[in-house]
Amino acid sequence: MSGFVEAARREKLAELARRGIPAFAYRFERTGLARGALDAYRDGDETAHRLAGRIILLRGMGKTTFAHLEDASGKIQLYFKADLLGDSYELLKLLDLGDVIGVRGPLFRTKTGEVTLRVEELALLAKSLRPLPLGKEDAQGVRHGELSDPELRARQRYADLAAHPEARDVFRARARVVSYIRRFLDERGYLEVETPVLQPLYGGAAATPFTAFYEALGATFYLRIADELYLKRCIVGGLEKVYEIGHDFRNEGVDRWHNPEFTMAEWYEAYADYEDMLALTEAMVAGVAAEVTGGDTLERGGMTLSFRRPFARRDFYELVRETAGVDLTTADDGALRAALRRRGVDDADRYSGAKLMDEVFKTFAEPTLVQPTFVLNHPVALSPLAKRKRGDATRVERWELFIQGREIANAFSELNDPDEQRQRFEEQTRFREQGDAEAHRIDEDYLRALEYGLPPTGGVGLGVDRLVMLLTDRANIRDVILFPMLKPE
């Protein structure tokens, strides 16, 4: 069926060529957008407007035709009349849904009260040779069409955006989130910098990297898994407050919360610690929620999430004790594995040490963290780049922000003792030798930077995609990434 429709459209394209009518224009000068024209209209106003957009409805009735034109601001009804357009009226027979047109004319109000543009001039700007899955609108204005498969929508994002205004709204909201983060940090004296995406050694997180062979140097490089180590090199160099909003890459599976290419905002401030970063992040997240939603509460999953400050604060060890029934200060690996088995984790035996503690926390504690909550003071083994907690050398000055059971941000009082950092890297090497493929490697250049002197520093990494998911009420990360990773067709 689609092949027949496309053939019919190509016949119309050929007919346009025979008539000498260009099917793909160079430009069209608009006076504004549909929404602006509608909002400015007053009965009796004869101002001519020049609008352009896609045809999303076309209904001919002999010598008159009605259509809906959609642009970035919304849609507007068009009215075509044969005795007004003359020969140009015949062009309507060669138009299809999805075609991009330009029109000129005044607005008027129909008998049903709808403000409509009376077309006095018509121009074809781009012929749609493949029908967009526009579907049909119900009485509430909601479209129901063939492009309903989530994977197909993500794979053909161009068609998804063209056919679904709500998809465009998601990415407008995403742009507002990124813009707000940038503005928030700029106003507080942070400097936006750019660090390498291709790195000779990856670090800053526990993850498996993508590799690339650099022909000119005859060496293997890695797509960065985090921005952290290079941003802290900037702090060493005297750029005391820096941030980057960029893409990171992790060679991991794809699920509703993970995409191998994702966006992180990271910022670091000299002479600050994790408590300073908590206050800053709390203000940022509350502010961006208000910016996008217009308030300080959200209805999600049948619950009301409150972004009123202060957010809840919880201790890592206390949460594990409450939810898993084990005390991390005394429990051995056997006790932690037994707790996982009680929860139905069949492969508990494959975890040990730091990974085992992390899995217990993820299994038991994370699902309980629905309201915005900072979880503080993690075990040292889980945080090789964080300073030890003042007064408790078995823990570190770290927090993670959770909302709806998912980590949104992560922060440290950054470890700035080069000798202790080397020891932590060496411990990670032992973890790697025991089978932890994601353990940190020793980064000699980063250690050299620390030896020049890293001031006391606080740092934060925030997952932009997950924050956008929350604020736009999207259940899958691919719905907030324009072109997510998918299996090849």
N, C-alpha and C positions, 0 to 999 in steps of 0.2 A: 504493500500500500504506500509506504513512504517513498519507494522508488518511482511510483506513478505520480505522486504529488510533486516530487522534485523534477521529474520530466516535464510536467505541466508548467512549472515555474520557469524552466529553461526555455520552453516555447515562448513564454511571455517575454523573456529576455531577448530572444531572437526577434520578436515582433517590435520591441522597443528599438532595436538596432535598425530594423527596416524603416521605421518611422523617423529615424535620426534623433531619437530621444536618449540622451546619456543616462545610463543606469547607475553610474557611480560618480557623484559630483565631487568637485574640489573643495567647495566651502559653501556655507550659508550663514548669512548675518542675522542673528536673532536679536530681538529687542528685549528678551527676558525669558523667564520660564513660566510654565503653565500655572503653577501655584501663585506666583506673583501677579500674573494677569487676572486670575480669578479674584484674588484678595483685593485688588485695586478697582475692580469694576463697580460702577454705580449705574443704575437704570438710566438709559438715555445717553450714556457715554459712547461716542462713536470713534474712540481712539483705535487706530489700526495696530495690531500686534503681529510680530513675525516670530513664529514658534517652530520648533523642530523636534522630532522624536519618532518613536516607533508606532506603527498602527497596531493596536491590540484588539480592536473590534471594527468590523466593516459590514455595514448593512445597507444594501441598495434597495431603493423603492422606485424604479423607473427613472423619472427626471430629478429625483432627489436621493441623496445618500447621507447617512449618518456614520460617523466613525469616532473611535476614541484614540487619541494620541497620548502617548506616555513619554515623559522626559524624566530627568533626575529628580524633579520636585513632585511629580504625581501625574495625574491624567486630566485631560480636558476633552469635552465633546466637540466634534467638528460637524459642520453642516455644509454640504455641497449641493449646489443647485445648478442645473444644466444651463438655464438662460442667463445665469450670472457668470459662469466659467467659460461658456462657449465651447470651442474645440477642446480645451483642456479637460472638460468633463469626461471625454472619451478615455483619458489616461487612467481613470479609476478602474476601468475594466482590466487593466494590466497590473493592478496592484494586488498585493496579498498581505495577510497578517504577518507582521514582523518587518515589513518594508519600512525604511527610514525616509520620512518626507519632511519638507518644509512648507509652511503655509503662511499666508498673510490675510488679515481681515479684521473687522471689528467684532466685539462681543455683543450678544443680545441674550435675552431671557426667553426660553421656549414657553409654550403653553403649560408645560408641566413644571415650570419654574427652574429648569436647569440652565445655568449660564453656559453659553455655547459660542464657539467662534464661527462666524459666517465666512467661509473661504472665498476670497476673491482672486487669489493666486495660489497655484499648487506647483511644487517642484519635487521630483523624485531625487533623493539623495543617495540611497543605497538599496539595491534590490536584494531581498532575502531569498537566496536560492535553496535554502534548507529550512523547512518549517520549524519555527520555535515551538516548544511544547507549552504553549500558553494555556491550554486547557479551557475550562469554562468557569465563569463566575457564578456563585450562588447569590441568593437574595441579600446576604450580608456583605457581598463584595469580596468573599474569599474565593480564590481560584483553586480549581481542582483539575489537575492535568496529568499527562503521562509521565512527567519527570518527577516521580515520587520516590524512586529508589535512592537511598542516601548515598551509596557509592557512585551511582551515575551522576548525581548532582555534584559531588565533589570532583569527579573526573572531568565533567564538562561544566566547569564553574562558570564559563562565559554564558552558557545557556541557562544555568541556574540563576545567575544574576539578571539576565534579560527577562526571564519568565516569572521571577518571584521577587517582588519589591521588598519582602521581609528579609530576604538574603542580603540585599543591598544595605538594609538598615543595620544588619549585624556588622558589616565592615565599616560603615560610617561610625558606629559606636566604638569599634576597635581603634579607629584612627583617633577618636576623642580620648580614649584611654592613654594611648601612646603620647599624644600631644599634652595631656594633663601631666603625666609623669615627667616629661621633658621640662615643661614649664615650672612644675613644682621644684625640681632640682636646680634649674637655672636661677630661679628667684632666691635660692638659698646659697648661691655662690659656687655651685658645682660647675665643673668644666666638662663638657662632652668631648670624649676622645674616641679614637678608633684603634683597636688592637688587632693583631694578626688573626685571620681565620685559618690559614695554613701555618702550622707550628711544627718545629722540629721535635718537640716533645709535648705531649698533652698533659693537662693537669687541672686542678681546681675542683674536681668532683670525682665520684666513684662511678665510672662508666667505661664501656668499651668504645674505642674510637673508630671512625672511618679512616682508612689509610689512602695515601696517594703517592705515587712515585714521581719525584721531581727529576725529569730527564737531564736538565742542565747541570744539576749538582750531583746526579747519580745517587740520590738519597731518598729515603722514605720520609714523608711528612704526614701530619695528621690534621684532620679537620678538628677545630677546637671543640672541647666538650664543656668548657666554661671560660669566662673572661678573666677570672679572678687573679691569676698569678701575674698577668701582664698589667692589670690595673694597679696592683700593689707595687709593681716596679715603678709605675708613675709616681706613686706616693714617695718612694725612696728618692726619686729625682726631684722632689720639691713641688710637684703638682698636688696640693694638699687636699683637694676635694674633687674627685673625678667620677664620671659615670659613663656607661655605654649601654645603648639599647641595640642589641644585635642578635644575629642568629647563631645558635650553637647546634652541634650535631652529635648524636649518640647512636651507636650501632646496636640498636635494641629493637624489640618487637613493637608492633603497632597495635594499640588498643584505644579505648575511648578517652584515655588520659594521656597517651604518649604518641608523639610523632617524632621520627628520627631527626627532623629539622624543626627547631622551635625557637621562639623568641624569648630572650631573657633581658631584664633590666638589672644591671649591677651597679652599685655605687659604693665608694670608699671615702672615708674622711679621717684625716690625720688628727690625733689628739682626742679621739672619741673612742667609746667602747660599745659593747652590745646593748647596753641600756639606752645610750644616746640613739642608737640605730632603731631600737624598738619604738621610742617616742616618735622618731621621724617617720617610720614606716606606718605606724598607727594613724598618724595625721594624713599621710598620703593616701592610704587605702580608704579611710573614711571620706576623704575629699573626692577621690575619683568615683566612689560609689554615688555620692551626691551629684557629681557632675553628670554622670550618665543616666541615673535613675530619677534625679530630682528630689531625693529624700534620703533618710538614714535607715530605712528598713526595706527588705525585699521579701516577697513571698516565693519560696522555693520548696518544692516537694511537700506541700501541705504544711510548711512551717514558716514562721516569720523570723528572718535573720535580721539582727539588729547591728548596725554599724555605729551605734553611739559609743563614744569613748568614755571611759577606758574599756578596751577589750579584756576578756578574761586572761589571767595568767595561771598556768599550771606547771607543776614540777614534773620532769620526765620520769623520775624514779617513783614518785607517788602515783602517777597515772598507771604505770605498769603494775604496781602493787594493787591498786584498786580494781583494775580491769582483768588482769591475768592471774592475780593471786600469788605472785612470786616477788621476792625481794632481790633486786639486782645486786645488792651489796653482798649477799651471801649465796645466792643460787648458782649452782654449777651448770655446765652445758646440759647434763642429763635432766635437771629439773626444768630447764627452759624447753627442751625438746618434748618433755612429757606434757607441758602446758600446751604446746602447739598441737600435739596429737589429740588432746582433749577437745580442741576446737576443730578437728578434722583435717589438719594439715598433714597429708600422707607422706610428704617428702621431707619431714623435719630433720631426718638424719643427715641431709646434705648441707645443713647449716652448722656453723661453729663460731665461737668467739664473737667478734663484733657483728658479723652478719646475723648470727643467731639472736643477739639482743635486738637488732634492728627489726628482724622478722617478727619477734614477739610484740614489739611496739606497734608495728604496722597491723598485725592481726587483731590485737586486742584493744589498743588505745585509740588508734586513728579513727575508727568508725564512730566513736563517741563524741568526737570534736566537731559538732555541727555549727555552733555559734563561733564567730571569729575568736580564736584562742591562740595565745602565745604559749608554746611549750618550751621550758627553759632548762638549761644545765644538763647536757647530755653526757654519757660516758666518754672518757678520753679516746677509747679505741674507735669510736664512731666519727671522730672529728680531728683528723690529723693536721688541720691548718688553724685550729683554734687554741687560744691561750687557756691554761688551766684555770679553774675557778678559784678566785680568792677565798682561802679558808678550806678548800677541799680539793686536793691534788688529784683525786680519782675522777673528777668531772671537769668539764670545760665550760667557758662562758659562750654559750650558743643558745639561740632560740630558733624555733620554726613556727611560722604562722599557719594555722589550719582553719579552713572554712568548709563546711559540709563534708568533713572527713577527708579532705585533701590538702596536701601541703601547697601553700601559695608562695611563701617566701622563707628564706633561710639566712641566718646572720651569725657572725662571730665577733668577739674581741679577737682580732687577728694575731696569730702567733708571730712574734717579731724577734725571738731569740734564735739566731741561726744554728747554734749547736743543738738546741732542743728540736728544732725543725728537722735537722739531719737525723736525729735519733728517731723521730716519728716516721720519716721517710724510710729508714732502715727497717722499722717495725712493719711498715706496709710491704716492704720487699719480702719479709718472712710470710706475711699473709698471702702474697702472690705465689710464693713457693709452695704453700699449702693448698693452692687451688683457687684462690680468689683472683679471678682474671681482671676484676675492676679495681684492685688495690693500686694506690699511687706509685708511680715510679719516682726515682730520685732525680730531681731537676737541679743539676749543678749550677746552672746559670742563675736560677732563682735563689739558691743558697748564697751565691756570690753577691747578688743584689742585697740580700738581708745583711750580709757582712758589712756593707757600706752604712747600714743603719736605717731600719724601718721605724718611724715614730710609732707610738701607740696609735692603733688604727681600728676603727670599726667598719665592717663591710656587710653588705646585704645583696642577695640575689633574689629577684622576684620573677615568677613565671607569668609573663604577659598573657600567654594563650589561656592559661587556667583562670586568670582573673577575668578575662573577657568572657569565657564560658559562663562564669558565675553571674556576671552583670547582664548578659544577654539571654540567660536561661537556656543555654545550649548544652545538651547531654554528651556530645562527642567533640573532641578537640578538632576533628577535621572540619566541623561546621564553622570554626572561627579562623581557619587558615585558608587563604584564598586557593592555594594549590598544594594540598597535602600529599604526602607520600602514599602511593597506591601501587598495587601490583601492575606490571605492564599488561596492556590489553592483549 
